[in-house]
Amino acid sequence: MINVFVLQNGRLNQVSVDSREDLENVTPVWVDLNEPTDEERILVKTTYGVTLPGEDEVSDIEASARYYEAENGDLHLRTDFLLEEEDGPSRVITVAFILSGKILFSVHNDDLPVFRLVRLRARSRPGSIEDYMDVLLDLYATDAEYSADALEGIYEALEEVSTRVLQKEFTDQDAAAALNAIAHEEDLNGRIRRNMMDTRRAVSFLMRGRLLNADQFEEARQILRDIESLDGHTSFLFDKVNFLMDATVGFININQNKIIKIFSVASVAFLPPTLIASIYGMNFKVFPELNWSFGYPLAIGLMVAAMAAPLVYFHRRGWLR
């Protein structure tokens, strides 16, 4: 799918494109390709003379491949964007940017919320975007905001887990659910940190390349400051995750110790009756108590008393709680 955007009265507006003639009749500032077909790639290449990267090139994580200038002067960047999904785990989507002929080309295989938000804001805020570089910087700034919102969601989720972990009764089922939630939030926090690191590298590359004017350079510096603050927040969340993980594992160990304590108490309680039964179960010819009329009930009574005595002692010491 090809999405073409032009600047009209200071607003970023999308125009419909059905053929090559439609592309030739407009002067776009941003051409966004979402899951492009081979025909759409050829159409964009023949119209604008730009070479779009393939999927293997987009996913390349080597620094030399992610940020470089082609022989024809086109600037190529590969940047990661966060994608949260309600029905599945979060993902990091790599987007290929090509800056060619004062047009920003973007290639990706998923519809990203950051892109939708930038288009919405550009239409509602006239004058916020003046050229293709403003579009790229706005994408990076919005990505930082999107990651900040995701971090707030992680904190709220961890607060719910903390409430469950610190409740009075914490069962093994509660512990399993808490560990699952903690692992999910830790994974998302790690993806956000990786995403912010990649955005920092991309913005720094643009600043070093002297590709920005004074206002854009200041905006890039603000993006880097926002990312720096997010890094501190991700570190705080990692510490909170580790605390909740340790607390959950500690409660699991306590519950296991309670079970082991019950078995230990039962073993100690049944040891004296077992000793008595073993003594009167010996098969010696001379057994003084063999002819006692009350020998059997006496032995049973001794075993019951021998079992009850340690249980009473343990109860008074508080070891059965």
BELLIN-V884666 format. One record per pair of residues at least 24 apart in sequence whose C-alpha atoms are under 10 Angstrom apart, sorted by the first residue. I is the first residue (numbers start at 0). J is the second residue. D is the distance in whole Angstrom. If there is no record, write none. Layout:
BEGIN
i->{I;I}
j->{J;J}
d->{D;D}
END
This chain:
BEGIN
i->{0;0;0;0;0;0;0;0;0;1;1;1;1;1;1;1;1;1;1;1;1;1;2;2;2;2;2;2;2;2;3;3;3;3;3;3;3;4;4;4;4;4;4;4;5;5;5;5;5;6;6;6;6;6;6;6;6;7;7;7;8;8;8;9;9;9;9;9;9;9;9;9;10;10;10;10;10;10;10;10;10;10;10;11;11;11;11;11;11;11;11;11;11;11;11;11;11;11;12;12;12;12;13;13;18;19;19;19;20;22;22;23;26;26;27;27;27;27;27;27;28;28;28;28;28;28;28;28;28;28;28;28;29;29;29;29;29;29;29;29;29;29;29;30;30;30;30;30;30;30;30;31;31;31;31;31;31;31;32;32;32;32;32;32;32;32;33;33;33;33;33;33;33;33;34;34;34;34;34;35;35;35;40;43;47;47;47;48;48;49;49;49;49;49;49;50;50;51;51;51;51;51;51;51;52;52;52;52;53;53;54;54;54;54;54;54;56;57;57;57;57;57;57;57;58;58;58;58;59;60;60;62;65;65;65;65;65;66;66;66;66;66;66;67;68;68;69;71;72;72;72;73;73;73;73;73;74;74;74;74;74;75;75;75;76;76;76;76;77;77;77;77;77;78;78;78;78;78;78;78;78;78;78;79;79;79;79;79;79;79;79;79;79;79;80;80;80;80;80;80;80;80;80;80;80;80;80;80;80;80;80;81;81;81;81;81;81;81;81;81;81;81;81;81;81;82;82;82;82;82;82;82;82;82;82;83;83;83;83;83;83;88;88;88;88;89;89;89;89;89;89;89;90;90;90;90;91;91;91;91;91;92;93;96;98;98;98;99;100;101;101;101;102;102;102;102;103;103;103;103;103;103;104;104;105;111;112;112;112;113;113;113;113;113;113;113;113;113;113;114;114;114;114;116;116;116;117;117;132;132;132;132;132;133;133;133;133;135;136;136;136;136;136;136;136;136;137;137;137;137;139;139;139;139;139;139;139;139;140;140;140;140;140;140;140;140;140;141;142;142;142;142;142;143;143;143;143;143;143;143;143;143;143;144;144;144;144;145;146;146;146;146;146;146;146;146;147;147;147;147;147;147;147;149;149;149;150;150;150;150;150;150;150;150;150;151;151;152;153;153;153;153;153;153;153;153;153;154;154;154;154;154;154;154;154;156;156;156;156;157;157;157;157;157;157;157;158;158;160;160;160;161;161;161;161;161;161;161;163;164;164;164;164;164;165;165;165;165;169;169;169;169;170;170;170;171;171;171;171;171;171;173;173;174;174;174;174;174;174;174;175;175;175;177;177;177;178;178;178;178;178;181;181;181;181;181;181;182;182;184;184;184;185;185;185;185;185;185;188;188;188;188;188;188;189;189;189;189;191;191;191;192;192;192;192;192;192;192;193;194;195;195;195;195;195;195;196;196;196;196;198;198;198;199;199;199;199;199;257;257;257;260;260;260;261;261;261;264;264;264;264;264;265;265;265;267;267;267;268;268;268;268;268;268;268;268;268;269;269;269;269;269;269;269;270;270;270;270;271;271;271;271;271;271;271;271;271;272;272;272;272;272;272;272;272;272;272;273;273;273;274;274;275;275;275;275;276;276}
j->{31;32;33;34;35;36;39;40;108;30;31;32;33;34;35;36;39;40;42;43;105;106;27;29;30;31;32;33;104;105;27;28;29;30;31;32;104;28;29;30;31;102;103;118;29;30;102;130;131;121;122;125;126;128;129;130;131;122;125;126;125;126;129;121;122;124;125;126;127;128;129;130;118;120;121;122;123;124;125;126;127;128;129;117;118;119;120;121;122;123;124;125;126;127;128;129;130;134;118;119;121;122;118;122;42;43;45;46;46;46;47;47;101;102;101;102;103;104;130;131;100;101;102;103;104;128;129;130;131;132;133;134;98;101;102;103;104;105;130;131;132;134;135;96;97;102;103;104;105;106;131;96;103;104;105;106;107;114;95;104;105;106;107;108;109;110;94;105;106;107;108;109;110;111;106;107;108;109;110;106;107;108;106;104;99;100;102;99;100;73;97;98;99;100;104;97;99;75;95;96;97;104;105;106;95;96;97;106;95;106;93;94;95;106;107;108;95;92;93;94;95;96;106;107;92;93;94;95;93;93;197;200;95;96;197;200;201;95;96;200;201;204;205;204;97;98;97;99;98;99;100;97;98;99;100;101;98;99;100;103;205;99;104;105;105;201;204;205;105;106;197;198;201;139;194;195;196;197;198;199;200;201;202;139;142;190;191;193;194;195;196;197;198;201;111;112;113;114;138;139;142;143;145;146;190;191;193;194;195;197;198;111;112;113;142;143;145;146;149;187;190;191;193;194;195;109;110;111;112;113;145;146;149;190;191;111;112;145;146;149;187;183;184;186;187;183;184;186;187;188;190;191;186;187;190;191;187;190;191;193;194;194;194;135;131;132;135;131;131;130;131;132;130;131;132;134;130;131;132;133;134;135;131;135;135;142;141;142;145;137;138;139;140;141;142;143;144;145;146;138;139;141;142;141;142;145;141;142;205;210;211;212;215;211;214;215;218;202;202;205;211;215;216;218;219;222;215;218;219;222;195;198;199;201;202;219;222;223;198;202;218;219;221;222;223;225;226;222;194;195;198;222;226;191;194;195;198;199;222;223;225;226;229;222;225;226;229;191;188;190;191;192;194;195;226;229;191;225;226;228;229;232;233;187;188;191;184;187;188;191;192;229;232;233;236;232;236;184;181;183;184;185;187;188;233;236;240;184;188;232;233;235;236;239;240;180;181;183;184;181;184;185;236;239;240;243;239;243;240;243;247;239;240;242;243;244;246;247;247;243;244;246;247;250;243;246;247;250;247;250;251;254;250;251;254;247;250;251;252;254;255;247;251;244;246;247;248;249;250;251;247;248;251;243;244;247;240;243;244;247;248;239;240;241;243;244;247;240;244;236;237;240;233;236;237;239;240;241;232;233;234;236;237;240;233;234;236;237;229;230;233;226;229;230;231;232;233;234;230;226;223;225;226;227;229;230;223;226;227;230;222;223;226;223;224;225;226;227;318;319;320;318;319;320;318;319;320;309;310;313;318;319;306;309;310;306;309;310;303;305;306;307;308;309;310;311;313;302;303;305;306;307;309;310;302;305;306;309;301;302;303;304;305;306;307;308;309;298;299;300;301;302;303;304;305;306;307;302;305;306;302;305;299;301;302;305;301;302}
d->{8;6;5;6;5;8;7;10;10;7;6;5;7;9;7;9;7;9;10;9;10;10;10;8;6;5;6;8;10;10;6;8;6;5;6;9;9;6;5;6;8;10;10;9;7;9;10;10;10;9;10;10;9;8;8;8;10;10;9;10;7;8;10;9;9;8;5;4;7;7;7;10;9;9;6;5;8;7;5;6;8;7;9;9;7;9;9;5;5;9;9;8;9;9;7;9;10;9;8;9;8;6;9;9;9;8;9;7;9;7;9;9;10;9;9;7;9;10;10;9;9;7;5;6;9;10;9;6;5;9;10;8;9;9;6;5;6;8;9;6;10;8;9;10;10;7;6;5;6;9;10;9;8;6;5;6;8;9;10;8;6;5;7;8;10;10;10;8;6;5;5;6;7;9;7;6;4;7;9;8;8;8;10;10;9;8;9;9;9;8;8;9;7;9;9;9;10;10;8;9;8;9;9;8;7;9;9;8;9;9;10;10;9;9;9;9;9;10;7;7;6;9;9;8;9;6;9;9;9;10;10;9;9;10;10;10;9;10;10;9;7;7;9;9;10;9;10;9;9;8;9;7;6;5;8;10;5;7;10;10;10;9;10;10;9;7;9;10;10;10;9;10;8;9;8;10;10;6;6;10;9;7;10;10;9;10;10;8;6;8;9;6;7;10;8;9;8;10;10;9;7;9;9;9;10;9;10;6;9;9;8;8;9;8;8;10;8;7;9;9;7;7;9;7;9;9;9;6;7;9;9;10;10;10;10;9;9;10;10;8;9;8;10;9;8;9;10;8;6;10;8;10;10;8;8;10;10;7;8;9;7;9;10;9;8;8;9;10;10;8;6;8;8;6;8;10;9;5;7;10;8;7;9;10;9;10;10;9;8;10;7;9;9;6;6;9;9;7;10;7;10;8;9;8;10;9;7;9;10;9;8;10;8;9;10;7;9;10;8;10;10;8;10;8;7;8;10;9;10;9;10;7;9;9;8;9;7;10;9;10;9;8;9;6;9;9;9;9;9;9;8;10;10;9;9;7;8;10;7;9;7;7;8;10;9;9;10;10;9;10;6;9;8;8;9;8;9;9;9;10;7;9;10;8;8;8;9;9;7;8;10;8;8;7;8;9;10;9;9;9;6;8;8;7;10;8;10;9;10;10;10;10;7;9;10;8;9;10;8;7;8;10;9;8;7;8;9;10;10;8;10;9;10;10;7;10;9;9;10;8;10;7;6;8;9;9;9;9;9;7;9;9;9;8;8;10;9;7;10;8;9;9;10;10;10;6;8;10;8;7;9;10;9;9;8;7;10;9;7;7;9;10;6;9;8;7;10;8;9;9;9;8;10;8;7;10;7;9;10;6;9;8;8;10;8;10;10;9;9;9;8;9;8;7;10;10;7;9;10;10;9;10;6;9;8;8;10;8;9;9;9;9;8;6;10;10;7;9;10;9;9;8;8;10;9;7;10;9;8;8;9;8;9;10;9;8;8;9;10;8;5;7;8;6;6;10;10;9;9;8;6;9;9;10;10;9;8;10;9;7;9;9;6;7;10;10;9;9;9;10;7;4;7;8;6;6;10;8;9;9;9;10;9;8;6;9;9;8}
END
